[in-house]
Amino acid sequence: MPLLPAPAPPPPPPPRTEPESARLRFGRRLRHWREARGLSQAEVGRLLGYHDSLISRVENARRWPPPGLPARADELLLAGGELAALWQAVHRERERLGARAATRPVLAADTAPPDAATVEVLAHLLSAYRAAAGRIGGEELAAVLEHHAHSLLGRPLPDPREHPTADRSLAAQYAELAGWAHFEGGRPARALSWYATGLEWARATGDRATAAALLARQSTLYWWHGDPATALALAEAARTAAPALPGPRAWAAVVQAHAHALAGQAPQVARTLAEARRLTDAALRSGEPTPWAARADLVLTVAHGTCHRDLAVRTGRVVHARTAADRLEAALRLLDPAAHPRDHALVTARLAGAQALAGRPDAAAALLARLPPDATGRIARERRRAEEWLHG
């Protein structure tokens, strides 16, 4: 009797279709446009101001794209605004995942968070590092700040029911200072990476003040690199991150004024600087800790002078340059060069640029001669810009 043919195997189940993550889709389209233009990851990174490893990680969805990258990549790669549009979905996805992380229970197998004594020591050290950074700059501290941040950020989020907010936000504060240290040293990609890491931690733990500070830091970095649109967007995000806290809102108003100045918007500069003064006074009256509580007059005077210098560059109006020079001279009188040598050198370099723009070459040259010849980071860049305006 002939054997019957074996029954046909059942058809395979239809493949599961899950929506592609926004981060994965963004990375795939970034790679598409980069390859369509015949550029390597290193070339795109160099042209956009990022390390090529960051471009690789974004394309492979191993990290979130920084806020300023999509619009600039659209312009560079002629992507017609597609990447900026995709970034909105990426931003929403990141916010949603951050909210989930904030409520994730800690598993027994997770590494234990640092004990109370360790947290107390690290918090004390952070205050000392901030004080030292104001005196010697951040470049010398970058390695140790990264070490402490890694030791904290490498742990899982503690259970918010068992650990106070101060413990949970310490990692974000270390990340903020580590990012600033790299910014001081002229390493923008590493600064942005630390700012993004710190912002994730601050948001996940509900630390609005530190989240606002990290957004303000990012805004400053984009202002520094001449991108007013991104700087303004991040400043606005910083303002809304901590709506009930006048101190962080004052910082956000200062960076917003810088962005307006870079765009040549004088009325908006005046309005936001006045708001920064009002918010700073409110924070000081309430006793709220502010980033510049002890030096409010100095910080706001430097901001006023720097904004008018940038307005002079953008508009070509000498009146702005002269206002900048007056304000920056006043700021120098508030600075003790022995106690704050780096801040004194930075303001001196900005004043030299303002004097050059104001048509006072002798004053500008004399100020440049007072700068340390081995200056690095921000001071070196400010000096180069002043020299260009003097000899240009």
C-alpha positions as CSV (number, residue, x, y, z in Angstrom):
1,M,0.0,0.0,0.0
2,P,1.6,3.3,-1.0
3,L,2.5,5.7,1.7
4,L,0.4,8.8,1.9
5,P,2.4,12.0,1.5
6,A,3.2,13.7,4.7
7,P,0.9,16.5,5.6
8,A,2.2,19.9,4.6
9,P,3.6,21.8,7.6
10,P,1.4,24.6,8.9
11,P,2.2,28.0,7.4
12,P,4.5,30.0,9.6
13,P,2.8,32.6,11.8
14,P,2.8,36.1,10.3
15,P,5.8,38.1,11.5
16,R,5.1,40.4,14.4
17,T,5.0,43.9,13.3
18,E,6.0,46.4,15.9
19,P,6.3,50.1,15.3
20,E,9.8,51.1,14.5
21,S,11.3,53.3,17.3
22,A,11.7,57.0,16.4
23,R,15.3,56.9,17.4
24,L,16.0,54.0,15.1
25,R,14.2,55.6,12.2
26,F,16.1,58.9,12.7
27,G,19.4,57.0,12.7
28,R,18.5,55.1,9.5
29,R,17.5,58.3,7.7
30,L,20.6,60.2,8.9
31,R,22.7,57.4,7.4
32,H,20.6,57.5,4.2
33,W,21.2,61.2,3.7
34,R,24.9,61.0,4.6
35,E,25.6,58.2,2.2
36,A,23.5,60.0,-0.5
37,R,25.9,62.9,-0.2
38,G,29.0,60.7,-0.3
39,L,30.2,61.8,3.2
40,S,31.8,59.7,5.9
41,Q,30.8,59.8,9.5
42,A,34.0,61.6,10.3
43,E,33.3,64.2,7.6
44,V,29.8,64.8,8.8
45,G,31.0,65.0,12.4
46,R,33.7,67.5,11.5
47,L,31.3,69.7,9.5
48,L,28.6,69.7,12.3
49,G,31.0,70.0,15.2
50,Y,30.7,66.5,16.6
51,H,33.0,63.6,17.0
52,D,32.5,60.9,14.4
53,S,31.8,58.3,17.2
54,L,28.7,60.4,18.1
55,I,27.5,60.3,14.5
56,S,28.0,56.5,14.5
57,R,26.1,56.0,17.7
58,V,23.2,58.1,16.5
59,E,23.0,56.3,13.2
60,N,22.9,52.9,15.1
61,A,20.4,54.2,17.6
62,R,22.8,53.7,20.5
63,R,22.3,57.3,21.7
64,W,19.8,60.1,21.3
65,P,20.6,62.8,18.7
66,P,21.6,66.1,20.4
67,P,18.9,68.8,20.0
68,G,21.0,70.9,17.6
69,L,22.0,68.1,15.3
70,P,18.8,67.6,13.2
71,A,18.4,71.1,11.8
72,R,22.1,71.5,11.1
73,A,22.2,68.0,9.4
74,D,19.2,68.9,7.3
75,E,21.1,72.0,6.0
76,L,24.3,70.2,5.4
77,L,22.9,67.1,3.8
78,L,20.1,68.9,1.9
79,A,17.5,66.7,3.5
80,G,14.6,69.1,3.1
81,G,13.8,69.3,6.8
82,E,13.1,65.6,7.2
83,L,15.5,65.1,10.0
84,A,14.2,68.1,12.0
85,A,10.7,66.7,11.6
86,L,11.7,63.3,12.7
87,W,13.4,64.7,15.8
88,Q,10.1,65.8,17.1
89,A,9.0,62.2,17.3
90,V,12.4,61.3,18.8
91,H,11.9,63.9,21.5
92,R,8.5,62.6,22.4
93,E,9.8,59.1,22.6
94,R,12.6,60.1,24.9
95,E,10.2,62.0,27.2
96,R,7.9,58.9,27.3
97,L,10.8,56.5,28.1
98,G,12.1,58.9,30.7
99,A,8.8,59.0,32.5
100,R,8.8,55.2,32.5
101,A,12.3,55.0,33.9
102,A,11.3,57.4,36.8
103,T,8.7,54.8,38.0
104,R,10.8,51.6,37.4
105,P,11.1,49.6,40.6
106,V,14.6,48.6,41.6
107,L,15.2,44.9,41.3
108,A,17.0,42.9,44.0
109,A,19.7,42.0,41.5
110,D,20.5,45.7,40.8
111,T,23.7,47.1,42.1
112,A,23.1,48.9,45.3
113,P,23.2,52.7,45.2
114,P,26.0,54.5,47.1
115,D,25.6,54.5,50.9
116,A,24.7,57.7,52.7
117,A,28.3,58.4,53.8
118,T,29.5,58.2,50.2
119,V,26.8,60.5,48.9
120,E,27.6,63.0,51.6
121,V,31.3,63.0,50.7
122,L,30.5,63.3,47.0
123,A,28.1,66.2,47.6
124,H,30.8,68.0,49.7
125,L,33.4,67.3,46.9
126,L,31.1,68.7,44.3
127,S,30.9,72.0,46.1
128,A,34.6,72.1,46.4
129,Y,35.0,71.3,42.7
130,R,32.7,74.1,41.8
131,A,34.7,76.6,43.8
132,A,38.0,75.3,42.3
133,A,36.6,75.5,38.8
134,G,35.8,79.2,39.3
135,R,39.5,79.7,40.2
136,I,41.5,77.4,37.9
137,G,38.9,76.6,35.2
138,G,37.4,73.2,34.4
139,E,40.1,71.7,32.2
140,E,42.2,70.4,35.1
141,L,39.1,68.9,36.8
142,A,37.6,67.0,33.8
143,A,39.0,63.6,34.5
144,V,38.1,63.5,38.2
145,L,34.6,64.8,37.5
146,E,34.1,62.2,34.9
147,H,35.2,59.5,37.3
148,H,32.7,60.5,39.9
149,A,29.9,60.9,37.4
150,H,30.6,57.5,35.9
151,S,30.6,55.9,39.4
152,L,27.1,57.4,40.0
153,L,25.6,57.2,36.5
154,G,26.7,53.6,36.2
155,R,24.2,52.6,38.9
156,P,20.5,52.0,38.4
157,L,18.1,54.7,39.4
158,P,17.3,54.4,43.1
159,D,13.8,53.9,44.3
160,P,12.4,57.5,44.8
161,R,10.5,56.2,47.9
162,E,13.7,55.3,49.6
163,H,16.3,57.9,48.6
164,P,16.0,61.7,48.9
165,T,16.0,63.9,45.8
166,A,19.4,65.3,46.7
167,D,20.9,61.8,46.4
168,R,19.3,61.1,43.1
169,S,20.2,64.4,41.5
170,L,23.9,64.3,42.5
171,A,24.9,62.3,39.4
172,A,23.2,64.9,37.1
173,Q,25.0,67.7,38.9
174,Y,28.3,65.9,38.4
175,A,27.4,65.4,34.7
176,E,26.7,69.2,34.4
177,L,30.0,70.2,35.8
178,A,31.9,67.5,33.7
179,G,30.2,68.9,30.6
180,W,31.2,72.4,31.5
181,A,34.8,71.3,32.1
182,H,34.9,69.9,28.5
183,F,33.3,73.1,27.2
184,E,36.1,75.1,28.9
185,G,38.6,72.8,27.2
186,G,37.2,73.3,23.8
187,R,35.7,69.8,23.5
188,P,32.1,70.5,22.5
189,A,31.1,66.9,21.5
190,R,32.1,65.6,24.9
191,A,30.4,68.5,26.6
192,L,27.2,67.8,24.8
193,S,27.4,64.1,25.6
194,W,27.7,64.8,29.3
195,Y,24.9,67.4,29.2
196,A,22.6,64.9,27.5
197,T,23.4,62.2,30.0
198,G,22.9,64.6,32.9
199,L,19.6,65.8,31.5
200,E,18.3,62.2,31.2
201,W,19.1,61.6,34.9
202,A,17.7,64.9,36.1
203,R,14.4,64.4,34.2
204,A,14.0,60.8,35.3
205,T,14.4,61.9,39.0
206,G,12.3,65.0,38.7
207,D,15.1,67.4,39.5
208,R,13.8,70.5,37.6
209,A,16.5,72.9,38.7
210,T,19.3,70.7,37.4
211,A,17.4,69.9,34.2
212,A,17.0,73.7,33.6
213,A,20.7,74.2,34.3
214,L,21.7,71.5,31.8
215,L,19.5,73.0,29.1
216,A,21.0,76.4,29.8
217,R,24.5,74.9,29.5
218,Q,23.5,73.4,26.1
219,S,22.1,76.7,25.0
220,T,25.4,78.4,25.9
221,L,27.4,75.9,23.9
222,Y,25.3,76.5,20.7
223,W,25.6,80.3,21.3
224,W,29.3,79.8,21.5
225,H,29.3,78.0,18.1
226,G,27.2,80.7,16.4
227,D,23.8,78.9,16.2
228,P,21.2,81.3,17.6
229,A,18.2,79.3,16.6
230,T,19.2,76.2,18.6
231,A,20.5,78.3,21.4
232,L,17.2,80.1,21.6
233,A,15.1,76.9,21.6
234,L,17.2,75.4,24.4
235,A,17.0,78.6,26.4
236,E,13.2,78.5,26.1
237,A,13.2,74.8,27.2
238,A,15.3,75.8,30.2
239,R,12.8,78.5,31.1
240,T,9.9,76.1,31.1
241,A,11.8,73.2,32.9
242,A,11.5,74.9,36.3
243,P,8.6,77.4,36.0
244,A,8.3,77.9,39.8
245,L,12.0,78.6,40.5
246,P,13.2,82.1,39.8
247,G,16.9,81.2,40.0
248,P,17.0,78.7,37.1
249,R,14.6,81.0,35.2
250,A,17.1,83.8,35.6
251,W,19.9,81.7,34.2
252,A,17.6,80.8,31.3
253,A,16.9,84.4,30.7
254,V,20.6,85.2,30.5
255,V,21.3,82.5,27.9
256,Q,18.2,83.6,26.0
257,A,19.6,87.2,25.9
258,H,22.8,85.8,24.4
259,A,20.9,84.0,21.7
260,H,18.9,87.1,20.8
261,A,22.1,89.1,20.6
262,L,23.7,86.6,18.3
263,A,20.7,87.0,16.0
264,G,20.9,90.8,16.2
265,Q,17.6,91.3,18.1
266,A,18.4,94.3,20.3
267,P,14.8,94.9,21.8
268,Q,14.6,91.2,22.9
269,V,18.1,91.5,24.4
270,A,17.0,94.4,26.6
271,R,13.8,92.7,27.6
272,T,15.4,89.4,28.6
273,L,18.3,91.0,30.5
274,A,15.8,93.0,32.5
275,E,13.9,89.8,33.2
276,A,17.1,88.1,34.3
277,R,17.7,91.0,36.8
278,R,14.2,90.8,38.1
279,L,14.3,87.0,38.5
280,T,17.7,87.1,40.2
281,D,16.5,89.7,42.7
282,A,13.5,87.5,43.4
283,A,15.6,84.4,44.0
284,L,17.9,86.3,46.3
285,R,15.0,87.8,48.3
286,S,13.5,84.3,48.8
287,G,16.8,82.7,49.8
288,E,16.6,80.3,46.9
289,P,20.0,78.9,46.0
290,T,21.1,80.3,42.6
291,P,24.1,79.5,40.5
292,W,25.6,83.0,41.0
293,A,24.1,84.1,44.3
294,A,27.4,85.5,45.6
295,R,28.2,87.2,42.3
296,A,24.9,88.3,40.8
297,D,26.0,91.8,39.9
298,L,29.2,90.4,38.2
299,V,27.4,87.8,36.1
300,L,24.7,90.1,34.9
301,T,27.2,92.9,34.1
302,V,29.3,90.5,32.0
303,A,26.2,89.2,30.3
304,H,25.1,92.8,29.4
305,G,28.5,93.6,28.0
306,T,28.8,90.4,26.1
307,C,25.3,90.8,24.6
308,H,26.1,94.3,23.3
309,R,29.4,93.1,21.9
310,D,27.6,90.4,19.9
311,L,25.0,93.0,18.8
312,A,27.8,95.2,17.6
313,V,29.2,92.3,15.5
314,R,25.8,91.5,14.1
315,T,24.5,95.0,13.4
316,G,27.8,96.9,12.9
317,R,26.5,99.7,15.2
318,V,29.3,101.3,17.2
319,V,26.9,102.3,20.0
320,H,26.6,98.7,21.0
321,A,30.4,98.2,21.0
322,R,30.8,101.2,23.3
323,T,28.0,100.0,25.6
324,A,29.8,96.6,25.7
325,A,33.1,98.2,26.6
326,D,31.5,100.3,29.4
327,R,29.8,97.2,30.9
328,L,32.9,94.9,30.6
329,E,35.1,97.6,32.2
330,A,32.7,97.7,35.1
331,A,32.8,93.9,35.3
332,L,36.6,93.9,35.5
333,R,36.4,96.3,38.5
334,L,34.2,93.7,40.3
335,L,36.8,90.9,39.7
336,D,39.8,90.2,41.8
337,P,42.4,88.8,39.4
338,A,44.2,87.0,42.2
339,A,41.0,85.2,43.4
340,H,39.5,84.6,39.9
341,P,42.4,84.7,37.3
342,R,40.5,82.8,34.6
343,D,37.4,84.8,34.8
344,H,39.5,88.0,34.8
345,A,41.3,86.9,31.7
346,L,38.1,85.9,30.0
347,V,36.4,89.3,30.6
348,T,39.7,91.1,29.6
349,A,39.6,89.3,26.3
350,R,36.0,90.2,25.7
351,L,36.7,93.8,26.6
352,A,39.6,93.9,24.1
353,G,37.1,92.7,21.4
354,A,34.6,95.4,22.4
355,Q,37.2,98.1,22.3
356,A,38.4,96.9,18.8
357,L,34.8,97.0,17.6
358,A,34.3,100.5,19.1
359,G,37.2,101.9,17.1
360,R,39.7,102.0,20.0
361,P,42.7,100.0,18.7
362,D,45.2,101.2,21.2
363,A,43.0,100.2,24.2
364,A,42.3,96.8,22.5
365,A,46.0,96.1,21.9
366,A,46.9,97.1,25.5
367,L,44.3,94.7,26.9
368,L,45.4,91.8,24.6
369,A,49.0,92.3,25.9
370,R,47.8,91.6,29.4
371,L,46.4,88.1,28.5
372,P,48.5,85.1,29.4
373,P,50.3,83.8,26.3
374,D,49.5,80.2,27.1
375,A,45.8,80.7,27.5
376,T,43.6,77.8,26.3
377,G,39.9,77.0,25.7
378,R,37.5,79.9,25.8
379,I,40.1,82.5,26.7
380,A,42.2,81.6,23.7
381,R,39.2,81.8,21.4
382,E,38.1,85.1,22.7
383,R,41.6,86.5,22.2
384,R,41.7,85.2,18.6
385,R,38.3,86.9,17.9
386,A,39.5,90.2,19.4
387,E,42.7,90.0,17.3
388,E,40.6,89.5,14.2
389,W,38.4,92.5,14.9
390,L,41.5,94.6,15.7
391,H,43.4,93.7,12.5
392,G,40.4,93.0,10.2
